Amino acid sequence: MKNILKYSVFAIGFTLMSGCGTQNSKTMNTPKFVEITVQSHIILHGFDENNKEIIEEVEVEKPIKKLLQVDRIQSISEKYILTSYGFGRLVFWEYKGSYPEMKALLMGDGME
């Protein structure tokens, strides 16, 4: 799991440096918020003096619906949505549903 966190942080930095995030006609139609059913999650609080991740694993009893600001989403995988959080933290949310469903939701496909 720790290597996943390191690679995700690298991917975020690369995305920001490469100029992604500029608006085009496709992203202008993307909703500002999406409703997602989330479950357990991992919070990356930062790094210690030895450059080791400081993580907190949160287990929940049952999934809940969450209204998530699209601008906070850094990436999605088949299991997690990586979001930015307050005070420079990152959160890996487990989500219900499939990757194709999540992709369609975030890309605005089929949105009216």
Backbone bond lengths (Angstrom), bond angles and torsions (degrees), N, CA, C in turn:
res aa  C-N    CA-C-N  psi(-1)  N-CA   C-N-CA  omega(-1)  CA-C   N-CA-C  phi
1 M - - - 1.449 - - 1.531 110.44 -
2 K 1.329 117.58 -37.87 1.455 119.83 -177.35 1.518 111.78 -62.59
3 N 1.331 117.85 -37.33 1.465 119.66 177.56 1.517 111.58 -65.74
4 I 1.331 117.31 -34.19 1.464 120.63 176.28 1.513 109.32 -59.86
5 L 1.315 117.08 -43.33 1.452 120.72 -179.56 1.524 111.04 -62.49
6 K 1.340 117.26 -44.24 1.462 120.45 -179.55 1.517 111.02 -62.30
7 Y 1.346 117.52 -45.74 1.459 120.58 -179.08 1.518 111.55 -66.22
8 S 1.328 117.29 -34.87 1.456 120.06 178.65 1.519 111.18 -67.03
9 V 1.326 116.62 -41.78 1.462 119.68 178.12 1.527 109.61 -63.20
10 F 1.336 117.73 -41.00 1.462 121.11 176.29 1.520 110.56 -60.72
11 A 1.346 117.19 -44.18 1.462 121.33 -178.48 1.523 111.08 -62.71
12 I 1.325 116.96 -38.52 1.458 120.49 178.68 1.523 109.74 -63.48
13 G 1.323 116.76 -47.52 1.462 120.35 179.70 1.511 111.64 -60.93
14 F 1.319 117.74 -42.79 1.458 121.83 179.08 1.523 110.55 -62.95
15 T 1.339 116.72 -42.18 1.462 120.83 179.54 1.516 110.63 -62.46
16 L 1.331 116.57 -44.34 1.461 119.96 -179.71 1.527 111.50 -65.77
17 M 1.325 117.54 -40.48 1.459 121.04 -178.41 1.524 112.05 -72.13
18 S 1.333 117.73 -28.45 1.455 119.92 -176.01 1.521 112.85 -81.97
19 G 1.328 117.27 -0.23 1.454 119.64 175.52 1.515 113.64 87.24
20 C 1.313 117.65 7.78 1.457 119.61 176.61 1.516 107.79 -64.88
21 G 1.294 115.78 157.34 1.447 119.64 -179.25 1.509 112.01 101.78
22 T 1.329 117.72 -5.47 1.448 118.95 174.67 1.510 107.78 -72.81
23 Q 1.302 116.73 145.29 1.450 120.13 -175.33 1.514 111.22 -77.31
24 N 1.321 115.34 141.85 1.448 122.65 169.44 1.510 106.92 -135.49
25 S 1.325 117.77 -178.28 1.458 119.93 -175.41 1.517 112.11 -62.40
26 K 1.327 118.44 -31.99 1.461 121.61 -179.72 1.529 110.81 -69.71
27 T 1.329 118.12 -46.41 1.457 120.28 -177.16 1.524 111.90 -73.57
28 M 1.308 118.54 -22.74 1.458 120.25 178.75 1.522 110.76 -66.70
29 N 1.340 118.26 -23.25 1.458 122.34 178.74 1.523 112.54 -91.23
30 T 1.314 117.98 -4.26 1.452 122.38 -179.18 1.527 109.13 -71.24
31 P 1.343 116.90 136.16 1.471 118.97 179.45 1.525 111.34 -65.22
32 K 1.337 116.69 154.47 1.464 121.14 178.72 1.531 111.45 -77.60
33 F 1.326 116.52 -30.14 1.454 122.62 177.96 1.523 108.55 -132.54
34 V 1.331 115.99 148.85 1.453 121.60 173.64 1.524 108.46 -130.98
35 E 1.317 115.77 146.18 1.455 120.26 176.20 1.513 108.19 -94.26
36 I 1.326 115.73 124.06 1.453 122.31 -175.91 1.531 107.72 -132.20
37 T 1.324 115.95 141.79 1.462 120.46 174.26 1.524 107.36 -92.68
38 V 1.326 115.46 116.69 1.464 121.38 -176.02 1.520 110.39 -113.25
39 Q 1.331 113.83 162.19 1.462 121.11 -177.56 1.525 109.06 -128.38
40 S 1.298 116.05 -136.12 1.457 120.84 178.23 1.519 109.54 -62.68
41 H 1.328 116.73 159.06 1.458 120.10 -177.44 1.523 111.32 -150.32
42 I 1.312 114.07 163.95 1.461 122.13 179.05 1.521 107.35 -121.57
43 I 1.320 116.02 128.80 1.462 120.87 178.71 1.525 108.04 -105.92
44 L 1.315 116.02 125.07 1.464 121.91 173.49 1.521 106.96 -96.74
45 H 1.334 115.73 109.02 1.463 121.39 -176.95 1.521 112.80 -84.11
46 G 1.312 117.33 -18.16 1.461 121.22 -177.30 1.514 109.40 143.08
47 F 1.321 115.05 -152.38 1.459 121.23 -176.50 1.522 109.65 -131.76
48 D 1.327 116.01 147.39 1.457 120.19 178.07 1.526 110.47 -85.89
49 E 1.332 116.57 -174.09 1.469 121.20 -177.13 1.525 112.76 -65.63
50 N 1.336 117.61 -16.80 1.471 121.55 177.24 1.525 112.01 -100.91
51 N 1.328 116.28 14.83 1.461 123.29 179.34 1.535 112.76 62.97
52 K 1.323 116.63 29.81 1.467 122.61 175.14 1.528 107.83 -96.14
53 E 1.331 115.34 141.91 1.458 119.37 -179.97 1.520 111.53 -64.08
54 I 1.314 115.53 140.53 1.453 121.56 171.24 1.520 104.95 -102.68
55 I 1.338 116.47 103.72 1.460 120.36 -175.46 1.514 110.91 -118.57
56 E 1.314 114.38 153.77 1.457 122.97 176.27 1.521 106.74 -129.64
57 E 1.316 117.37 119.67 1.456 121.80 178.64 1.517 108.60 -95.47
58 V 1.328 116.48 124.17 1.457 122.26 -177.46 1.525 108.54 -113.55
59 E 1.332 115.57 117.31 1.469 121.93 177.21 1.527 107.75 -100.31
60 V 1.330 116.42 132.80 1.456 120.51 178.84 1.524 109.76 -115.53
61 E 1.332 115.68 155.09 1.464 120.05 -178.15 1.520 112.53 -72.51
62 K 1.336 116.34 -40.10 1.458 119.07 -178.35 1.532 109.30 -146.55
63 P 1.328 116.44 153.96 1.459 120.37 179.13 1.530 111.08 -64.02
64 I 1.333 114.99 152.09 1.470 120.88 176.20 1.525 108.84 -131.72
65 K 1.322 115.10 156.95 1.466 119.89 174.78 1.518 108.11 -84.83
66 K 1.327 115.12 141.90 1.462 121.06 -178.20 1.519 107.39 -137.50
67 L 1.305 116.80 135.17 1.454 122.42 172.96 1.521 106.57 -91.81
68 L 1.330 116.57 112.95 1.457 122.20 -171.77 1.515 110.96 -111.56
69 Q 1.316 117.00 129.90 1.457 121.96 177.56 1.527 108.50 -71.53
70 V 1.321 116.83 123.08 1.462 122.12 -175.51 1.527 111.68 -59.66
71 D 1.319 118.10 -35.38 1.463 121.20 -179.47 1.525 113.27 -62.69
72 R 1.328 117.96 -19.01 1.465 121.01 179.58 1.521 112.58 -86.32
73 I 1.335 117.30 -12.30 1.458 120.67 -178.20 1.523 109.34 -76.50
74 Q 1.322 115.99 124.98 1.450 122.29 179.92 1.526 111.00 -95.88
75 S 1.345 116.61 -39.83 1.460 120.87 178.75 1.519 109.30 -165.99
76 I 1.335 114.94 165.63 1.459 120.44 172.79 1.523 107.96 -131.08
77 S 1.321 114.80 152.31 1.462 121.36 173.84 1.525 106.35 -132.74
78 E 1.305 116.87 -173.14 1.460 119.15 -179.74 1.520 112.71 -69.90
79 K 1.322 117.63 -12.71 1.459 120.67 -178.28 1.528 113.78 -123.96
80 Y 1.336 117.47 -32.49 1.459 121.28 -171.36 1.532 113.10 -124.93
81 I 1.341 113.28 151.31 1.459 121.74 165.14 1.517 105.02 -110.88
82 L 1.322 117.18 123.29 1.458 121.78 178.37 1.520 107.81 -94.69
83 T 1.340 115.70 122.95 1.461 120.18 -179.45 1.522 110.86 -126.02
84 S 1.319 115.28 151.17 1.459 119.79 171.09 1.529 107.24 -78.72
85 Y 1.308 115.76 154.95 1.454 122.00 -175.18 1.525 107.14 -141.06
86 G 1.293 118.23 174.62 1.454 121.71 -178.52 1.512 113.67 -62.55
87 F 1.324 116.23 152.45 1.459 124.44 175.17 1.524 113.07 60.70
88 G 1.340 117.19 33.62 1.458 122.22 175.70 1.515 115.46 76.33
89 R 1.313 116.91 9.84 1.464 119.99 179.73 1.530 110.75 -83.92
90 L 1.335 115.59 161.27 1.452 122.94 174.96 1.523 108.25 -123.82
91 V 1.332 116.43 148.52 1.462 120.35 178.19 1.525 108.80 -128.57
92 F 1.326 115.24 130.92 1.460 122.97 173.64 1.534 106.53 -100.67
93 W 1.344 116.78 106.72 1.459 121.84 -179.73 1.524 109.61 -95.02
94 E 1.338 117.20 128.18 1.463 120.23 167.26 1.520 105.66 -73.98
95 Y 1.317 117.61 138.31 1.456 119.47 -179.14 1.517 111.68 -126.86
96 K 1.328 115.43 156.44 1.463 122.30 175.76 1.517 107.60 -89.66
97 G 1.312 116.03 144.27 1.452 121.20 -179.90 1.512 110.41 111.48
98 S 1.304 114.88 -178.96 1.464 120.06 -178.06 1.523 110.95 -103.73
99 Y 1.315 114.76 162.11 1.464 120.57 176.60 1.534 111.11 -59.32
100 P 1.355 119.87 -47.10 1.475 119.09 178.66 1.532 113.05 -59.39
101 E 1.339 117.25 -36.80 1.468 120.03 177.46 1.528 110.74 -65.45
102 M 1.325 116.39 -43.41 1.459 120.79 -179.63 1.528 110.65 -65.49
103 K 1.319 116.29 -42.08 1.461 120.89 178.58 1.519 110.46 -60.65
104 A 1.331 116.90 -46.48 1.470 120.61 178.84 1.516 111.50 -61.02
105 L 1.333 117.17 -41.57 1.455 121.62 179.13 1.527 111.15 -61.71
106 L 1.329 116.18 -46.45 1.468 120.56 -175.58 1.525 112.93 -76.53
107 M 1.319 117.34 -29.13 1.463 120.81 179.65 1.534 111.82 -82.52
108 G 1.344 116.13 -8.53 1.448 119.38 179.21 1.508 113.28 82.30
109 D 1.340 118.48 9.45 1.457 121.47 179.25 1.522 109.35 -66.09
110 G 1.312 114.72 131.59 1.457 120.13 178.05 1.509 113.63 76.45
111 M 1.323 117.57 6.24 1.462 120.39 179.01 1.517 108.69 -79.15
112 E 1.326 116.17 141.71 1.463 119.57 178.52 1.500 110.84 -99.09
